[in-house]
Amino acid sequence: MALTGLQLIRQREQQIKSNDHSDDVYIDALLAGAKGKIAETLKYFRDHYAVDGVLSVSEMRSNVNNDDYELWQDFIQRYGPRLMKDEAASYRLKSAKQQAGIDREHLLGSMVAISIAYAALGVNDYNGQTLMNEAIQSMRFQNKFMRTRGNMPQDTSELVETGAIKLINAATQGLSIEDRVWLRTDALRDQVTATFDRAFQVGLDDAYYQSHLFKESSKSNNSASKHFKSANGYLANSLLRDKKAGVAALAGAIVAEQNSLNVGYWYNVEDGHVCEQCIQLTNASPYSSHDIPGAPHNGCRCFVVYYKI
């Protein structure tokens, strides 16, 4: 049984919310993998070099030995081949290699950098696929909605895909979405390294490890978990969501232009997180298809439904 126009709109609302949730879960899993590997690596140094249960600066600024070198080689074998295939990642791998042999603290810092760079690559791969999917979903929704009104949509697949690729790769203030991912994950690397340095300064024992470094609910600046959570919020709920809104709007506009749809109705996703600006834009509908408002804020989840009148 064919869905009505209103049912399609409700379905699109749920699709947007579900996609956003998937983004948050997937990117969090990528970062959690890096965090887990970093925690495992730090535990190696605690288990091998702590004195009376405390790991301090003096132990970490000692020269690396054969066991440390083997640990490093395992890292390179695991992450190196993938990192070498990407220009930005290979630069970070090279920088990490240059620092790794100075002492144990630098070796740990290099492993932090490599773990996070590997996660950043995963985020960029995911973003590219997700943004194209969002453009296609937006186009298909508009096409299905047209059919509920007895109209046969033009084939806009090639135009939408070409436009989406251009928008995905476009720079804003000189930075692409990939550049912004690298900037944020580089900041995460520096934050985590700084938390470890502070831990070694005061003496890293089990209590500090559990209550400061890797306690999920900690709000302390000495919490690695807090920094990972903050990075996930930016990457999934700000950066990616904003770009998704752009490609979805572009796809809808292409369908409207190619099918001479001249009116657009603004819809929000009708949950408790919809802001007052978006409610006002919904209430002010309809708009001329040539005068559709832009997203009023970063991370907007609203969408436009086009009609022919």
N, C-alpha and C positions, 0 to 999 in steps of 0.2 A: 504493500500500500504506500503510495507516494505521500511524502510529508507536506504539510501546508507551509506557507511562508513563515508564519509565527513559530511553528515547530522547528524549522531550519534555523531561525534566529536563536532560539533557546539552545539548540544543539551546538551552534557556533559559540555561544557564551561558555558552555561547558567544555568545549574543545579548547578554548583559549586558557581557561583555568587549569585544565588537566595538563596541557603542554607546559605551562609555567611551572607547575608542580614537578613535572618530569625534569625540567631544566635544573631546578634546585637540587633534586635528588641525585641526578647524574653528575653534575659538577661537584657537588659535595662528596660523592664517592671518589672522584678523581683526586680531590685534595686530601681526602681521608687516607687514600692509599699512600700519598706522599708523606703525610703526617705519621702514619704507622711505620713506614720505613725509617723515617728520621728518629722516631722514638726507639726503634729497635737498634739503630746505630749508636745512639747515645747510651743505651743500656750496655752495649758492648764495652764502651769505654768505662762505664761505672763498674762493671763486673771485673774488668781487667786491671784498672788502675786506681780505684778508690782506696784511700788509706783510712782504716777504721770506719768504713762506711761512708766516707766523704770524698767526693771528687772535686779537686780544687784547681786553680790556675797553674800551680807548679807542676802537677801531673800532666795537664793538658798542653802545656807549652814545652814539654819534653820532646825529644826527637822520636819520630816514628820508628817502629821495628818491623821485623819480618811478618808478624801476625797482622799488624796494621796494614802493611803493604798488600797482603793477601786479601784482606777485607776490601781494600780500595780496588784491586783488580777485579773482584767479583762485581763491584758496582759498575765499573767500566764495561765489563762483558754484558751486564744486564741492560744497561741504559745507553751505552755508547752508540751502537749501530743505529738505533732510532733517532737519537739526537743529531747524528752526523748528517742525516738526510734533510735537515731543515737549517737554513742559513742562520736564523736568530738563535736556534738551539745549539748549533755547532759552535757559535761564538761563545756561548755560556759554558759549554763543555770545555773548550780550550782554556778559558779563564780559570775554571775550576782546576784543571790539570796543573796550571802554572802555580797555583797556591797550595796544592795538596801535600807536597813534600816538605814544607817548612817545619811544621810541628803538628802535634795531634789536634790542637784546636783548629788550625787551618785545614787539616784533613777532614775534621768533622764539618767545618764550614763548606768545604767543597762537596761533601756528600749531601748536605742540606740543599745546596744550589742545584745539584744534578737531579735530586728527587723532585724538587719543585719545578724545574725546567721540563722534566718529563710529564708532569701533570699539566703544565701550561700547554704543551703540545696537544695533549688530549682535549683540553678545553677548546683550542683553536679548531681542531678537527670536528668536534661536536658542533661548534658554532656554525661552521660552514654548512653542514648537513641540515641543521635545525632551521637556519634562516631560509634556505631554499625550500624546505618543507612548508614553512609558514607562508611563503609567497604562493605556493601551489595550493595549499589549503584555502587561502583567501580567494584565489581565482575560482576554485571549484565551488566554494560556497556561493559566490556571486552568480555563477552559471546556474547552479541548482535553483537559486532564488528566482532568476529570470524565468525558468521553466514553469515555476508555480504560477506565473502571471501570463502564461501562454506564449512566451517569447522563446525563440531559438537562438542561443548565444553563438557569437562568432568564435572561431578557434583562436585564442590568444596565448596559447601555451608558449610559443617561441618568443613572443614579445615579453611575456612575464618573466621567463627564465633569463633572457638577455638583460632585461631591466634589473632583475634581482641581483644578478652577478655584478653588474656595474655598481649598484648601491651597496652591496656587501663589501666590495673592495674599495669603495670611496673613502677618502680621508676627510676627517672633520678637524679643522684647525691643525692640519698637517699630520694627523695620526689616524691610521686605520684601526679597525676593531682588533686586529691581531697585535698591532703596536700597543694598544691599551691593555690587552691581556698581559703582554710581556712587562709593561710598566708596573702593573699591579702585582704580578707574581714576583718580580724583582724586589718590590717593596716588602712582600711577604718574606722572601728569603732574608732580607736585611733585618726584619723584625725578629724572626726566629733566631737568627744568629746572635742578635743582641740579647735576647732572653737567655740564651745559653751562656753568653759571656758574663751576664750579671749573676747567673747561678754559680758559675765557677768562682766568681769573686767572693760570694758569701759562703760558698761550700755547698756542693750539691749532694744532699742526702736523700733518703727515701721520702721523708716528709715533704721536702721542697719539690721533689719530682712529682709527687702525687697532688699536692695542694696548689702548686703554682704553675708548673710547666704543662701538665696534661690533664688538668681537671676541667671537664667540659663546661661547667657552670661558672668558672672563675671569670671575673671581670678585671683582674689585675693586669697591668701592662707587662708583668712577668709571665704571662700565660701564653704558651705557644698555641694552645687550643683556641684562645680568644682571637688571635691573629688569623688563624685559618678560617674561623667562623666569619670574621669580618671580610676576608677576601672572597669567600663564597657568596656572601650577600651582595657584594659589588658585581662580581662576575655574572652571577645568575639572575639577580633581581634588579639590577640597574643596567649594566652594560648590554647584556644580551637581550633583555626585555625591550629596551629602547630601540635597538636595531630591528627586532622582530616587528615592532609597531610600524617602523618605517617601510619594511618590505611588504607587509600586509596591506598598508595603505596604498603603496605603489601598485600592487597587483589589482586591487579594487579599482583604482583610478584608470588603469589600462583597460580593464573590462568595460568600465563605464564609457570611456571614450570610443572604443571600437564598436560598441553597441548603441551609441547615441542615447545613453541613459543620462537624463538631465537633472535629476534630483537625488540628493543623498540625505538619508536619515541617520543621525548619530545614535549609537547604542552603547551603553556600558554593560558590564557583566553582572550587574545587579547583586552584588554581595556587600558585606559590611565594610569592605576596604575601598569602595568607590568614593572618590573625593568630591567636594562640593563643585569644583570647576567642571568635572565631567558630568555631574548631574545637570548643571546649568546648560551645558552644550547639548545634552540629550533633550532637555525641555525646550530648547530653542529651535529644534528641527521643524521643518526640513530646511536644507540649504541647496543652493544651486550647485550642480556638480562641478562648476568652475570656481566655486567659492567655499570649498570644504575647509573647516578650521584645521590647523595643525594640532598635533598632540600637545596638550597644555602643560605637560610635565614629563619628566623622565620616568620610564617604566609604565606609561599609560597602556591600559589593556582594552580600551574602547575600540569599536570598529564602526564602519559606515556601510549601510545597505543602500544600494542604488536602485532607482526606479526610472521608468520612462513615463512622463506625463505630457 
